[in-house]
Protein backbone atom coordinates (compact mmCIF):
# COMPACT_ATOMS: atom_id res chain seq x y z
CA UNK A 1 0.00 0.00 0.00
CA UNK A 2 1.24 3.46 -0.86
CA UNK A 3 2.00 5.75 2.08
CA UNK A 4 -0.69 8.31 2.65
CA UNK A 5 -1.58 11.39 4.62
CA UNK A 6 -3.76 11.41 7.72
CA UNK A 7 -5.16 14.81 8.69
CA UNK A 8 -6.44 15.02 12.25
CA UNK A 9 -9.00 17.80 12.56
CA UNK A 10 -11.72 18.58 10.04
CA UNK A 11 -11.97 22.33 10.54
CA UNK A 12 -11.04 24.95 7.95
CA UNK A 13 -7.34 24.06 8.03
CA UNK A 14 -7.84 20.29 7.78
CA UNK A 15 -10.30 20.51 4.90
CA UNK A 16 -8.10 22.98 3.03
CA UNK A 17 -5.02 20.81 3.58
CA UNK A 18 -6.84 17.84 2.02
CA UNK A 19 -8.11 19.99 -0.87
CA UNK A 20 -4.66 21.47 -1.49
CA UNK A 21 -3.05 18.02 -1.62
CA UNK A 22 -5.43 17.01 -4.40
CA UNK A 23 -5.18 20.35 -6.22
CA UNK A 24 -1.38 20.01 -6.26
CA UNK A 25 -1.59 16.51 -7.74
CA UNK A 26 -0.99 14.30 -4.72
CA UNK A 27 -2.51 10.91 -5.62
CA UNK A 28 -1.85 8.91 -2.47
CA UNK A 29 -4.45 8.09 0.18
CA UNK A 30 -5.82 11.09 2.10
CA UNK A 31 -7.73 10.44 5.31
CA UNK A 32 -9.48 13.35 7.05
CA UNK A 33 -10.57 12.67 10.63
CA UNK A 34 -13.06 14.81 12.54
CA UNK A 35 -14.69 14.27 15.91
CA UNK A 36 -18.05 15.75 14.90
CA UNK A 37 -20.64 13.53 13.26
CA UNK A 38 -21.58 15.84 10.38
CA UNK A 39 -19.66 17.22 7.42
CA UNK A 40 -17.09 19.87 8.34
CA UNK A 41 -18.80 23.24 8.55
CA UNK A 42 -18.06 26.95 8.85
CA UNK A 43 -17.56 27.98 12.44
CA UNK A 44 -18.23 31.70 12.34
CA UNK A 45 -17.80 33.89 15.39
CA UNK A 46 -21.04 33.78 17.31
CA UNK A 47 -23.15 36.75 16.43
CA UNK A 48 -26.47 37.99 17.73
CA UNK A 49 -28.09 37.12 14.41
CA UNK A 50 -26.86 33.53 14.52
CA UNK A 51 -27.84 33.08 18.17
CA UNK A 52 -31.32 34.61 17.66
CA UNK A 53 -32.25 32.37 14.72
CA UNK A 54 -33.33 28.97 16.14
CA UNK A 55 -33.38 27.53 12.61
CA UNK A 56 -29.85 28.60 11.73
CA UNK A 57 -27.77 25.61 10.71
CA UNK A 58 -24.05 25.50 10.14
CA UNK A 59 -23.01 25.74 6.49
CA UNK A 60 -20.75 22.92 5.25
CA UNK A 61 -17.27 23.92 4.12
CA UNK A 62 -17.59 21.54 1.15
CA UNK A 63 -20.40 19.27 -0.04
CA UNK A 64 -20.28 15.51 0.43
CA UNK A 65 -19.51 15.08 -3.28
CA UNK A 66 -16.24 16.98 -2.81
CA UNK A 67 -14.85 14.33 -0.47
CA UNK A 68 -15.90 11.32 -2.54
CA UNK A 69 -15.03 13.02 -5.85
CA UNK A 70 -11.58 13.95 -4.57
CA UNK A 71 -10.91 10.51 -3.07
CA UNK A 72 -10.69 11.96 0.42
CA UNK A 73 -11.62 9.40 3.04
CA UNK A 74 -13.57 11.53 5.53
CA UNK A 75 -14.09 9.78 8.86
CA UNK A 76 -16.61 11.68 11.00
CA UNK A 77 -17.25 11.01 14.67
CA UNK A 78 -13.70 9.82 15.41
CA UNK A 79 -11.93 11.35 18.37
CA UNK A 80 -8.16 10.98 18.41
CA UNK A 81 -6.82 10.51 21.92
CA UNK A 82 -3.19 9.75 21.07
CA UNK A 83 -0.89 9.25 18.11
CA UNK A 84 1.69 6.49 17.95
CA UNK A 85 3.86 7.50 15.00
CA UNK A 86 5.89 4.32 15.33
CA UNK A 87 2.88 2.09 14.69
CA UNK A 88 2.55 3.34 11.08
CA UNK A 89 -0.97 2.01 10.56
CA UNK A 90 -4.51 3.30 10.89
CA UNK A 91 -7.30 1.03 12.07
Order of alpha helices (4+ residues) and beta strands (2+ residues): beta-alpha-beta-alpha-alpha-beta
